[in-house]
Amino acid sequence: MKTKPVNQEILLMTRTTFSQREWYGKDVRFNKKYSSVKDSLEKACWNGSLDEMLPGIVAKSTKGKRLPLWQITRFNSFLGLELCESMTGIYEVQSINPYLFAPKLSLN
């Protein structure tokens, strides 16, 4: 039986106490005083700290390995993270991102 690739979408709200933490990730050269909350969160995600920030939330691939971070999109009050096993991405109608699924609601 053929398995479907695993895709996951996570929204990190940037105006919360969670996002105000010092997320340095694995890069010790990163200096928080010269960056925004979004910059800090984004850098930590790209540096592999997503499992540390959200333990037990990040899905595993079909082979049980860590699901790779595919894309981070900046929005007004959150960061949209896409984790994908392959290049299929997240479909708009299946997204939890309000900027993607809300316009489709009026079409129903």
C-alpha positions in Angstrom: 0.0 0.0 0.0 1.4 3.4 -1.0 1.7 5.9 1.8 1.0 9.6 1.5 3.8 12.1 2.3 3.4 13.8 5.7 2.7 17.5 5.7 2.2 19.7 8.7 1.4 23.4 9.2 2.1 25.3 12.4 1.2 28.9 13.2 3.4 30.6 15.7 1.7 33.7 17.1 4.2 36.6 17.5 2.2 38.7 20.0 2.2 36.2 22.9 4.4 35.6 26.0 5.6 32.4 24.3 7.1 34.4 21.4 8.7 36.9 23.8 11.1 34.2 25.1 14.7 34.3 24.1 14.8 31.7 21.3 18.4 31.6 20.3 18.4 28.1 18.9 21.8 26.6 18.1 23.3 29.7 16.8 25.1 31.4 19.7 26.2 34.4 17.5 22.6 35.5 17.2 22.0 38.7 19.1 18.4 39.3 20.2 18.8 43.0 20.9 19.2 43.8 17.2 16.2 41.8 16.0 12.4 41.6 16.2 10.4 38.8 17.8 9.7 37.4 14.4 13.4 37.4 13.5 14.2 35.6 16.7 11.5 32.9 16.2 12.3 32.5 12.5 16.0 32.1 13.2 15.4 29.5 16.0 13.1 27.5 13.7 15.6 27.4 10.8 18.3 26.4 13.3 16.4 23.3 14.4 14.9 24.4 17.7 11.3 23.7 16.7 11.3 20.4 18.5 12.6 22.1 21.6 10.1 25.0 21.4 7.1 22.7 20.7 7.9 19.2 22.2 5.5 16.5 21.0 3.9 18.8 18.4 6.1 18.3 15.3 5.1 15.3 13.2 7.4 12.6 12.0 8.0 11.5 8.5 6.6 8.2 7.2 10.0 6.7 8.0 9.9 8.1 11.6 12.5 10.7 11.0 12.3 14.4 11.8 10.0 16.3 9.4 12.0 18.9 7.5 11.0 22.6 7.7 10.1 23.6 4.2 9.0 27.2 4.4 8.3 30.0 6.8 5.9 32.8 5.8 5.6 36.0 7.7 2.2 37.4 8.4 1.0 40.4 10.5 0.7 38.6 13.8 2.1 35.1 13.2 4.7 33.0 11.4 3.3 30.3 9.1 5.6 27.2 9.2 5.3 24.4 6.6 6.9 21.1 7.3 6.8 18.7 4.4 8.2 15.3 3.6 8.1 16.1 -0.1 7.4 19.1 -2.3 3.6 18.7 -2.2 3.1 21.5 0.3 -0.1 22.5 2.0 -3.3 22.9 0.0 -5.2 26.2 0.6 -8.5 24.4 1.5 -6.7 22.2 4.0 -4.7 25.1 5.6 -5.2 26.4 9.1 -3.8 29.8 7.9 -6.8 32.2 7.9 -5.4 34.2 5.0 -5.5 31.1 2.9 -8.7 29.3 3.9 -11.0 32.3 4.7 -11.3 33.5 1.1 -12.4 30.0 0.0 -15.3 30.0 2.6 -17.3 32.4 0.5 -17.1 30.1 -2.5 -19.0 27.3 -0.7 
